[in-house]
Amino acid sequence: MLLEKNGFLGADVQLVHPLLTTAEERKILHARGVSYSMSPVGESQRPASAGVIQLAELLEAGVKVSMSIDLTGTYNVDFFQCMRFLYHLHRHRVGNRIPLTAKRLVQLATLDGAVDLGIANRTGSLTPGKRADLILVRTGDINMAPMADPYEALVNLAQPRNVDTVIADGRVLQRGGQFTRLDYQEVLREAIDAGKALRARGAG
């Protein structure tokens, strides 16, 4: 591995979807404490020769892993969808040979991201002393009820429209499904104007 030969790998390095790693490379990543973030929705769209998502192999090798979203302008920014994609792709490839539970998937989408970025001492889980970062999901919505296992419900049933409240560092950003800290119409106008400007520049 070129990065290893040049001494570039360490616990401060995060790789984002470098697919098709070898067993030797995964061993090096584990030894150096490198973290590995996968974007299952985007990666699943790649050709079969380059789109194998190796969650099973990475977990087996003990590599730090997390989940992310790439190319937000071409598909929905939906972590519930990401968890489902990753779960079904994992089961399709390896079945139960390397178990992957719904609880582990929720951890990939929350705490493991903070671990990857080196900020797990401040966020990523509900722990005294950490930031008050919360996402509250309505479990009484028709697609969620009646809820049994909360992890299974989040992975297999939840959609963005079920998110009721979002709190970041103690600030309420969304309540009752409505934004509280931004003007949605203004953001939408700015996005439309930016898109028009880009298209005009591209046509020039």
C-alpha positions as CSV (number, residue, x, y, z in Angstrom):
1,M,0.0,0.0,0.0
2,L,1.5,3.3,-1.1
3,L,0.2,5.3,1.9
4,E,1.8,2.8,4.2
5,K,5.1,2.9,2.4
6,N,5.2,6.7,2.8
7,G,4.2,6.7,6.5
8,F,0.9,8.4,5.9
9,L,-1.4,6.1,7.8
10,G,-2.3,6.6,11.4
11,A,-5.2,7.1,13.9
12,D,-5.7,10.7,12.5
13,V,-6.5,9.3,9.0
14,Q,-10.0,8.5,7.8
15,L,-10.5,6.8,4.4
16,V,-13.8,7.3,2.7
17,H,-15.1,4.4,0.5
18,P,-11.9,3.1,-1.0
19,L,-13.5,-0.2,-2.2
20,L,-11.9,-3.6,-2.8
21,T,-9.3,-3.6,0.0
22,T,-7.2,-6.7,0.3
23,A,-6.8,-8.7,3.5
24,E,-3.2,-7.4,3.9
25,E,-4.4,-3.8,3.5
26,R,-7.2,-4.3,6.1
27,K,-4.6,-5.7,8.5
28,I,-2.5,-2.6,8.0
29,L,-5.5,-0.3,8.5
30,H,-6.3,-2.1,11.8
31,A,-2.7,-1.9,13.0
32,R,-2.4,1.8,12.3
33,G,-5.8,2.7,13.8
34,V,-7.1,4.1,10.5
35,S,-10.8,4.6,10.3
36,Y,-13.0,3.8,7.3
37,S,-16.2,5.4,6.4
38,M,-18.5,3.9,3.9
39,S,-21.3,5.5,1.9
40,P,-23.5,2.6,1.0
41,V,-26.1,4.4,-1.2
42,G,-23.5,5.9,-3.5
43,E,-21.1,2.9,-3.5
44,S,-23.9,0.6,-4.4
45,Q,-24.4,2.5,-7.7
46,R,-20.9,1.8,-8.9
47,P,-20.0,-1.0,-11.4
48,A,-19.9,-4.5,-9.9
49,S,-16.1,-4.6,-10.3
50,A,-15.6,-1.5,-8.1
51,G,-18.7,-1.4,-5.9
52,V,-18.3,-4.2,-3.4
53,I,-19.0,-2.8,0.1
54,Q,-16.7,-4.7,2.4
55,L,-18.4,-4.1,5.8
56,A,-18.1,-7.8,6.7
57,E,-14.4,-7.9,6.0
58,L,-13.6,-4.7,7.7
59,L,-15.5,-5.7,10.9
60,E,-13.8,-9.1,10.8
61,A,-10.4,-7.3,10.6
62,G,-11.2,-5.0,13.5
63,V,-11.0,-1.8,11.4
64,K,-12.8,1.2,12.8
65,V,-15.8,1.8,10.5
66,S,-18.7,4.3,10.2
67,M,-21.4,5.3,7.8
68,S,-21.6,8.5,5.7
69,I,-23.4,10.1,2.7
70,D,-21.6,11.2,-0.4
71,L,-22.8,13.1,-3.5
72,T,-25.7,14.9,-1.7
73,G,-26.7,16.6,-4.9
74,T,-27.6,13.4,-6.7
75,Y,-29.5,11.3,-4.1
76,N,-31.5,11.8,-0.9
77,V,-29.6,12.6,2.3
78,D,-31.3,9.9,4.3
79,F,-29.4,7.9,7.0
80,F,-32.4,5.6,7.5
81,Q,-32.0,4.6,3.9
82,C,-28.3,4.2,4.3
83,M,-28.8,1.8,7.2
84,R,-31.2,-0.3,5.2
85,F,-28.9,-0.4,2.1
86,L,-26.0,-1.5,4.2
87,Y,-28.0,-4.1,6.0
88,H,-29.5,-5.7,2.9
89,L,-26.2,-5.6,1.0
90,H,-24.4,-7.2,3.9
91,R,-27.0,-10.0,4.2
92,H,-26.9,-10.5,0.4
93,R,-23.1,-11.0,0.4
94,V,-22.4,-12.8,3.7
95,G,-25.7,-13.8,5.3
96,N,-25.3,-14.6,8.9
97,R,-21.6,-15.6,8.7
98,I,-20.7,-12.3,10.2
99,P,-23.8,-11.2,12.2
100,L,-24.9,-7.6,11.7
101,T,-27.7,-6.5,14.1
102,A,-30.0,-3.4,13.8
103,K,-28.4,-2.1,17.0
104,R,-25.0,-2.3,15.4
105,L,-26.2,-0.4,12.3
106,V,-27.6,2.4,14.5
107,Q,-24.2,2.6,16.2
108,L,-22.5,2.9,12.8
109,A,-24.8,5.8,12.0
110,T,-24.2,7.6,15.3
111,L,-21.4,6.9,17.8
112,D,-19.0,5.3,15.3
113,G,-19.1,8.5,13.2
114,A,-17.9,10.5,16.2
115,V,-15.3,7.8,17.0
116,D,-14.0,8.1,13.4
117,L,-13.7,11.8,13.7
118,G,-12.1,11.8,17.1
119,I,-14.9,13.6,18.8
120,A,-16.6,10.8,20.7
121,N,-15.7,12.4,23.9
122,R,-18.0,15.3,23.0
123,T,-20.8,13.7,21.0
124,G,-22.2,10.6,19.4
125,S,-24.0,9.1,22.4
126,L,-26.2,10.2,25.3
127,T,-23.6,10.4,28.0
128,P,-23.4,12.8,30.9
129,G,-20.9,15.6,30.0
130,K,-21.4,15.3,26.2
131,R,-23.2,17.7,24.0
132,A,-27.0,17.5,24.0
133,D,-27.4,16.1,20.4
134,L,-30.7,14.3,20.0
135,I,-33.0,13.2,17.2
136,L,-36.5,12.2,18.4
137,V,-38.5,10.0,16.0
138,R,-42.2,9.6,16.3
139,T,-43.1,5.9,16.8
140,G,-46.8,6.5,16.6
141,D,-46.8,7.3,12.9
142,I,-48.6,4.7,10.7
143,N,-45.4,3.3,9.2
144,M,-43.8,2.9,12.6
145,A,-46.6,1.6,14.8
146,P,-46.9,-0.6,16.7
147,M,-43.2,-0.5,17.6
148,A,-41.5,-3.5,19.2
149,D,-37.7,-3.3,19.0
150,P,-36.6,0.4,18.6
151,Y,-33.4,-0.5,16.7
152,E,-35.3,-2.7,14.2
153,A,-37.9,0.1,13.8
154,L,-35.2,2.7,13.1
155,V,-33.4,0.6,10.5
156,N,-36.3,-1.1,8.7
157,L,-39.2,1.3,9.0
158,A,-38.2,4.9,9.8
159,Q,-38.2,7.7,7.2
160,P,-37.1,11.3,7.5
161,R,-40.8,12.4,7.8
162,N,-40.9,10.5,11.1
163,V,-38.3,12.8,12.7
164,D,-40.1,15.1,15.1
165,T,-37.4,16.9,17.0
166,V,-33.7,17.7,16.4
167,I,-31.5,19.1,19.1
168,A,-27.8,20.0,18.4
169,D,-25.6,21.0,21.3
170,G,-28.8,21.9,23.3
171,R,-30.3,24.1,20.5
172,V,-33.7,23.0,19.2
173,L,-33.4,23.0,15.4
174,Q,-36.6,21.2,14.6
175,R,-39.8,20.7,16.7
176,G,-43.0,19.0,15.6
177,G,-41.4,18.3,12.2
178,Q,-40.9,22.0,11.6
179,F,-37.6,23.9,11.4
180,T,-37.1,26.4,14.2
181,R,-33.7,28.0,13.4
182,L,-33.9,28.7,9.7
183,D,-36.2,30.2,7.1
184,Y,-36.9,27.2,4.8
185,Q,-38.3,29.4,2.0
186,E,-35.2,31.6,2.0
187,V,-32.9,28.5,1.9
188,L,-34.9,27.1,-1.0
189,R,-34.7,30.4,-2.9
190,E,-30.9,30.6,-2.4
191,A,-30.5,27.0,-3.6
192,I,-32.6,27.7,-6.7
193,D,-30.6,30.9,-7.5
194,A,-27.3,29.0,-7.0
195,G,-28.4,26.3,-9.4
196,K,-29.4,28.8,-12.0
197,A,-26.1,30.6,-11.6
198,L,-24.2,27.4,-12.1
199,R,-26.1,26.4,-15.2
200,A,-25.5,29.9,-16.6
201,R,-21.8,29.6,-16.0
202,G,-21.7,26.1,-17.5
203,A,-23.5,27.3,-20.7
204,G,-21.1,30.3,-21.1
